[in-house]
Amino acid sequence: MPHDISRYLAEGPRVGIRHVTYADGPEFTARVRESKDLHHPWLFPPDTAAAYSAYAGRLIQDPAKAGFLVCEKAAGGAIAGFININNIVHGAFRSGALGYGAFAHAAGRGLMREALGLVIRHAFGPMGLHRLEINVQPANTASIALARACGFRLEGYSPNMLYIDGAWRDHERWAITKEMLRPPGNTDLTDR
Ligand SMILES: CC(C)(COP(=O)(O)OP(=O)(O)OC[C@H]1O[C@@H](n2cnc3c(N)ncnc32)[C@H](O)[C@@H]1OP(=O)(O)O)[C@@H](O)C(=O)NCCC(=O)NCCS
């Protein structure tokens, strides 16, 4: 299926980000099935049509969530990964919690780093948020490297924080606030 790149919310040199749609199910679930080894035991994204439909429905309909697909421009907009903002709270907090995964064919090429930079700017710009957090298990070196590379700082340690893969897991809490963004002009990221 051709990708509609006119829907990019923001783009950098190599990737664009756009919202999750129901129509992305076949491509998304095929890439998830190829990426089991990469995602295990950290992440369990939907790998069937029914599970994707429920997942996309939550991201599209719940105002406390926003789902973004990372699309590789040189590959015609093929989906390289995904970044979701969950637990969005407005008011004095204006914060959200990130979840993300690369797909195996695209992992380790810097695409997620570029895309997370775009999502951060979109969250602190059009979405009006002030803080984003990443809760990550201490042994997840790839995710911690991504958080660090994108300018997040370690805020603290949360024992038994999230129920993942059959047990309550300890997490490091990494976060970035709007004040920590590099000033415009010091970045190669462009918003649309
Ligand atoms: C975490 C994840 C999204 C990173 O994706 P990626 O495609 O490797 O990301 P990038 O290629 O953009 O790399 C981002 C940074 O992490 C570094 N990195 C990537 N994998 C790494 C690894 N296994 N060990 C150490 N550093 C790593 C890269 O070198 C890069 O840093 P740099 O820009 O300073 O060189 C991917 O590994 C993944 O999907 N993991 C499984 C799901 C998961 O853990 N999700 C997060 C749960 S909290």
The ligand as an SDF file (V2000), in Angstrom:
LIG
                    3D

 48 50  0  0  0  0  0  0  0  0999 V2000
   15.2670    0.9770   22.2510 C   0  0  0  0  0  0  0  0  0  0  0  0
   15.1650    0.9310   20.7280 C   0  0  0  0  0  0  0  0  0  0  0  0
   13.8510    1.5840   20.2930 C   0  0  0  0  0  0  0  0  0  0  0  0
   16.3460    1.7230   20.1490 C   0  0  0  0  0  0  0  0  0  0  0  0
   16.1870    1.7200   18.7320 O   0  0  0  0  0  0  0  0  0  0  0  0
   17.4430    1.9000   17.7700 P   0  0  0  0  0  0  0  0  0  0  0  0
   16.9600    1.7100   16.3700 O   0  0  0  0  0  0  0  0  0  0  0  0
   18.5720    1.0690   18.2200 O   0  0  0  0  0  0  0  0  0  0  0  0
   17.8030    3.4290   18.0380 O   0  0  0  0  0  0  0  0  0  0  0  0
   18.8940    4.2800   17.2970 P   0  0  0  0  0  0  0  0  0  0  0  0
   19.5510    3.4990   16.2000 O   0  0  0  0  0  0  0  0  0  0  0  0
   18.2330    5.5650   16.9390 O   0  0  0  0  0  0  0  0  0  0  0  0
   19.9740    4.4820   18.4690 O   0  0  0  0  0  0  0  0  0  0  0  0
   19.7850    5.4220   19.5200 C   0  0  0  0  0  0  0  0  0  0  0  0
   21.0160    5.4350   20.4070 C   0  0  0  0  0  0  0  0  0  0  0  0
   21.1050    4.2380   21.1550 O   0  0  0  0  0  0  0  0  0  0  0  0
   22.3550    3.5760   20.9120 C   0  0  0  0  0  0  0  0  0  0  0  0
   22.0800    2.1440   20.9690 N   0  0  0  0  0  0  0  0  0  0  0  0
   21.1970    1.4700   20.1980 C   0  0  0  0  0  0  0  0  0  0  0  0
   21.2030    0.1510   20.5650 N   0  0  0  0  0  0  0  0  0  0  0  0
   22.1060    0.0320   21.5860 C   0  0  0  0  0  0  0  0  0  0  0  0
   22.5480   -1.0620   22.3790 C   0  0  0  0  0  0  0  0  0  0  0  0
   22.0580   -2.3160   22.2060 N   0  0  0  0  0  0  0  0  0  0  0  0
   23.4650   -0.8270   23.3410 N   0  0  0  0  0  0  0  0  0  0  0  0
   23.9660    0.4140   23.5300 C   0  0  0  0  0  0  0  0  0  0  0  0
   23.5850    1.4930   22.7920 N   0  0  0  0  0  0  0  0  0  0  0  0
   22.6560    1.3040   21.8400 C   0  0  0  0  0  0  0  0  0  0  0  0
   22.7750    4.0720   19.5700 C   0  0  0  0  0  0  0  0  0  0  0  0
   24.1900    3.9630   19.3900 O   0  0  0  0  0  0  0  0  0  0  0  0
   22.3100    5.5050   19.6090 C   0  0  0  0  0  0  0  0  0  0  0  0
   23.1520    6.3360   20.3420 O   0  0  0  0  0  0  0  0  0  0  0  0
   24.0260    7.4460   19.5780 P   0  0  0  0  0  0  0  0  0  0  0  0
   23.0610    8.1880   18.6940 O   0  0  0  0  0  0  0  0  0  0  0  0
   24.5880    8.2840   20.6820 O   0  0  0  0  0  0  0  0  0  0  0  0
   25.0190    6.6670   18.7910 O   0  0  0  0  0  0  0  0  0  0  0  0
   15.2420   -0.5330   20.1830 C   0  0  0  0  0  0  0  0  0  0  0  0
   16.4130   -1.1320   20.6430 O   0  0  0  0  0  0  0  0  0  0  0  0
   14.0550   -1.3780   20.5830 C   0  0  0  0  0  0  0  0  0  0  0  0
   13.0350   -1.4030   19.8760 O   0  0  0  0  0  0  0  0  0  0  0  0
   14.1860   -2.1150   21.7170 N   0  0  0  0  0  0  0  0  0  0  0  0
   13.1170   -3.0180   22.1720 C   0  0  0  0  0  0  0  0  0  0  0  0
   11.8910   -2.2920   22.6730 C   0  0  0  0  0  0  0  0  0  0  0  0
   12.1860   -1.4490   23.9010 C   0  0  0  0  0  0  0  0  0  0  0  0
   13.0290   -1.7660   24.6930 O   0  0  0  0  0  0  0  0  0  0  0  0
   11.4460   -0.3420   24.0300 N   0  0  0  0  0  0  0  0  0  0  0  0
   11.6190    0.6010   25.1350 C   0  0  0  0  0  0  0  0  0  0  0  0
   11.0510    0.1220   26.4260 C   0  0  0  0  0  0  0  0  0  0  0  0
   11.4570    1.2710   27.7360 S   0  0  0  0  0  0  0  0  0  0  0  0
  1  2  1  0
  2  3  1  0
  2  4  1  0
  2 36  1  0
  4  5  1  0
  5  6  1  0
  6  7  2  0
  6  8  1  0
  6  9  1  0
  9 10  1  0
 10 11  2  0
 10 12  1  0
 10 13  1  0
 13 14  1  0
 14 15  1  0
 15 16  1  0
 15 30  1  0
 16 17  1  0
 17 18  1  0
 17 28  1  0
 18 19  1  0
 18 27  1  0
 19 20  2  0
 20 21  1  0
 21 22  1  0
 21 27  2  0
 22 23  1  0
 22 24  2  0
 24 25  1  0
 25 26  2  0
 26 27  1  0
 28 29  1  0
 28 30  1  0
 30 31  1  0
 31 32  1  0
 32 33  2  0
 32 34  1  0
 32 35  1  0
 36 37  1  0
 36 38  1  0
 38 39  2  0
 38 40  1  0
 40 41  1  0
 41 42  1  0
 42 43  1  0
 43 44  2  0
 43 45  1  0
 45 46  1  0
 46 47  1  0
 47 48  1  0
M  END
$$$$
